[in-house]
Amino acid sequence: MVKLYPLTFEPIFKERIWGGRNLETLYGKILPAGGRVGESWEISDRPGDESVIARGPLRGRTLHWLMEQCPADLLGPRDPAPGRFPLLIKIIDAQDTLSLQVHPPATVAARLGGEPKTEMWYVARAERGAELFVGLKKGVSRAEFRRKLAAQTVAECFHRIAAQEGDAMFLPSGRVHALGAGMVIFEVQQNSDTTYRVFDWNRVDRDGNARELHLTQSLASIDFVDFEPALLPRTVFASHPGTVRPLVRDDLFSVDLRQWAGGDQLAWRAGRMRIFGVVQGVLRIEGVGEVVEIGAGQFCLAPAQCEGIVARAPGAVSFLECFWESK
């Protein structure tokens, strides 16, 4: 029998043409020398990119190994249990604008040879002038979108929102989107890595080749009645302890932003898996003979069947709390 405890993982770094070095300067991550790192996969169970446990008795084992050995203890009882961990958690450093893109809805993903991907962004840092590209401008039709594609002016069809730290956006599959330059975001998403590029600003890779576009798949995936979506509310409620800002309530995952003062703490019963991601400050998680302290840009997974886990705030802390509900 596998004895579970609060788990942290070794990050998996991804070089991207639009990335930078902010994950090193902001969060102290040890990045590959010289590269433009755009993504840190903090909790991943993708084929070839399986997170490795960083500490404790299970150090060196992978998240996928846990899914094979004890999925119900990790996630909570579910029939049937998913073959892989259901979420993918990332930090993204966008120092240049990402491609205009879309992820396929479940209704068309299999036909297109991809996987559906719904996600959420939380803006941890935004430079002056940073923008989110999300959804279509009101009234843009499929025909107009195709005309703009042909003219390489399709960015004119996208709804743009000025971005600030603390903004959050929900991105259901089918919503066209892109991150503008000058942002670091925390991303919670379905376990999927299917992205269809609509337009990539005529960029070339390090070998001088234009990056591949996926126009047929994109046009089959885009929700053409998804006009000008709004940011998620900033409404904050008193909680015990601290405050809570509900961000996402969806069948795929739920996310809250919590803020605690020094000395705040919370214990909970077993039965629900939680993922904590610190935005600012330090969070201390104790239980099952292990103590984990995570700072800004770090994540901890508390398995569903761990009894007696307590989270404590040594000082002021702001963190995301993510849930995946077993059904």
N, C-alpha and C positions, 0 to 999 in steps of 0.2 A: 504493500500500500504506500502511495506517495504522500508524504506529509507536506502540505503547502503552507506558505507564509507570505508576507508582503514581498513582492517581487520587483526588482529593477533589472534593466536589460542594457546590454551594450548597444549604443546607437549605430545605425548603418548609414553611412554618408553617401550621397549621390551628387556627383558633379553635374552641373547644368550650365548651359551657355549663358543663362540669365542670372546665375548665382553670384555669391560673393564670399566674404569671410566673417560676416556678422555673427555667425554661430560660435565663432571663436572669441570674438571681442565681447559679445554680450553675455555668453553663457559658459565660457571657459572650455568649450569642447575642443578636443585635440584633433584638428582636421588634417587631411592629407596635405603635404607641402605643395604650395604653389597653385592648387586648383581652385576653380570657382565652384564652391559647394552650394548647391541650391536647396538641398533637402537633407534633413536628418530623420530617418525612419526610427522612431523611438520605440514603438511596439508593432511588430510586423510578423505575420505568418504567411508570407508570399513564397511560392516555390523559388528557391535560390536566395531568398532574403528572409531567413527565419531568425528572429531575435534570439540572442543568447543570454541566459540568465547571468547577471553580473556578480552576485554575491550569495552567501549562505550555502547550505548543504547541497542545493541543486545547481550550484555554479557550474557553467559550462554546458548544461542541458539547454535544449531549445524550447521555445514556446510551442512549436509543432509537436515535439516529444510529449509535452504536457497534454496537448489536445488528443494525442493517441492514448495516453495512459489514464487520464482522469478528467475527461471533459466536463462531467457533471459537477465535480468538486471545484473545478476552475470557474465555470460559468453559472452554475445552478442547473437544476434538473430541466431537461428539455428532450422531447421525443419527436423526431430524431435529433441528436446533437449535430451541429455543423461539423464538417470534416476538418475545417480550418478555423482558427480564431476569427470571430466575425468582424473585428474592427482593425483598422490601420491608423496609427497615430503618427503624425509628422510635425516637424517644425520646418517652415519654408522661409528661405532668405531670398527675396526677389529684389535684386539690385538693378535689374532691367525688367521691362514689361514682358510677361509671359505670353505665349501664343494665345490667340483667341480660340477657344476650344469648347467642347461639350463631351459629356459622358452619356452613354446610351441608357435609356430607360429599360426596365426589366422586360417590357413588352416587345422590344426589338433587339435586345443585346445578344441573345443566343443566335438569332438569324444573321447578325452581323459578325459573329465570331468573337464577341467581347463579353464583358461582364458589366452589370449595372453598377453605378457608383453615385451614391448620394453622400454629400459631405457638408461640413460646417467650417467656417473660418472664424477665428478670433484674432483681431489685430493687436499684436503685442507691441509693435513699433511702427510708426508711420512718419516719414519725412514730409516736410512741407510740399504740397502739390501732389501727394500720392493719391491714386485713384483706384477704385474697384470698377471693373466692367462686369455688369450682371444683368442678364435678361436683355430684352429688346426694347428699343424706344417704342412708345405707344404708336400703333398703327402700321408698323413695319410688316409687310406681307412676305410670304415665301418668294413671290416673284421679284419683289424689290431686293430682297436679300441676295437672290441669285444674280441679279444685275450688278449689284455692288461687289459681289465676289469676282465677277468677270472683270470689273474695272479696278480691282484691288483697293477698293474704298469701303470694304464691308465693316470696318471699325465704326463708320458713321451710323450703323444700324444698332450699335450696342448702347444700352443705358449706362451712364457713368455716374459714380457717386464719389465725392471727395472723402478720403479715408482719414480717420483719426484713431489714435490709440484707444482701445476699449470697444471699438466697433465690432459687430459680429454679423455674419450673413449665413443664412441657410441656403444650400444649393442642391435641390432635388435633381436627380438624373433628368437630363433633357434641357436644363437651363444653361444657355450659353454664358461664358464667363471668362475672365482673366484677371490676374493680379497686375496692377500697375507697378512701376518701378518705385523703390524706396520703402519697402515694407518687410516686416518679419511677422509671420502669422503662425498660430497653432492651428492644426487641421485635424479634425476627427472625421473619419469616413468609413464607409463600407470597405471590407477587405476586397479591393479591386484595384487594378492598375491599367484600366482601359481608358485612354484619352484619344479623342479624335480632334486633330487640329483643323481649324477653319481657315486661319490666316496667321502667318508668323513674321509679319513685318519685313518680308523679303530678306530675312537673315540667312547667313551661311554658317556651316559648322567649321571646325578648325581646319578641315581639308578643303574649304571653299565650296562645299556642296550645299545646295538649298535643302532645308529640312523638309521631310515628307509631309504632305497635307493629306487629309482624309475626307474629301468633299462629299463623296457618295454616302459614306457612313454618317457624316455630320448632318447632312440634309435629312437623312432618315431618322436622326435622333433628336433634333432640335424641337422644342416646344414652341410653336409659332404663335401661341396666344399667351405667352409668358411675358407680359409687359411691365417694365419699370418696378421690379420688386424692391421692397423697403428693407432697410437694415433691421436686425432684430431689436426689440425694445431694450431700453436701458433701465427699465423699472426694477427697483431694488426693494426687497422686503426684509423686515426684521426676522431673524432666525435665532435658533439657540444651538450654538453660539453665533455671534456676528450677524452678517447679512447675507442674503442669497439673491442672485439675479438669474431667474430662469431664462435659458437661452433656447434650447431645443427640446421638444417633446415629440418623438416620432417612433414609429414601430421599429425602426432600425437602431436607434440609439437616442439617449437623452443626455443633455449637458446643462450644468449650472455653473455660474461663476460665484465663488464664495470669498468673502473677505472676513478675516478674523483679526482680533487684537492679540497682543502677547498674553499668554496664559490661557487663552481659549482652548478647549479640547472637546472631542466628541468620540464616544464609543458606540458601536453598533453591533447588532446581532448578525449571525451568519445568514446566508440565503441569497444575497445579491452581490454580484461582482461589481467592483468600483475601480475606476482609474483616476488617479490624481495627477494633475500637471500644474506645476507651480509657475505662475506668471511673475510674481515679485515676492521676495522674502524667502522664508524657510519653513517647511512642514516636516514634522517628525511623526513617523508612523511606527507604532509598537504593537507587537503581537506574535504569538506562537514562538516565543524565544528569540525573535529577531527584532532589531531596531534599525529602521531606515530613515535617513535624513536626506530630504531632497530640496534643492534650491532652484532658483529660476532656470527654466529650460530643461528641467528634469521631470520624469514621470515614475509613478509607482502603481503597480497593479495589485489590488487586494482581492484574492480569490474568494469566490462565493462562500465556500464552506470553512473559512477561517473564523474560529470563535475568538472573542475577546480582543479584537483589534481596536486600538485607540489612536486617533490622530490628534496631535498637539501643535500649538503655535508658540515657539519660543519668543517670537516678536510678531509685528504686523506681517500678515501674509495674504496674498491674493492667489487663488488657484481655481483651476477648472476641475469639476467633479463629473465624470462621465459614467453612464450606466448602459449596460446592455441587458434588457429584460429577458429572462428565460420564460418560455410560454409552453 
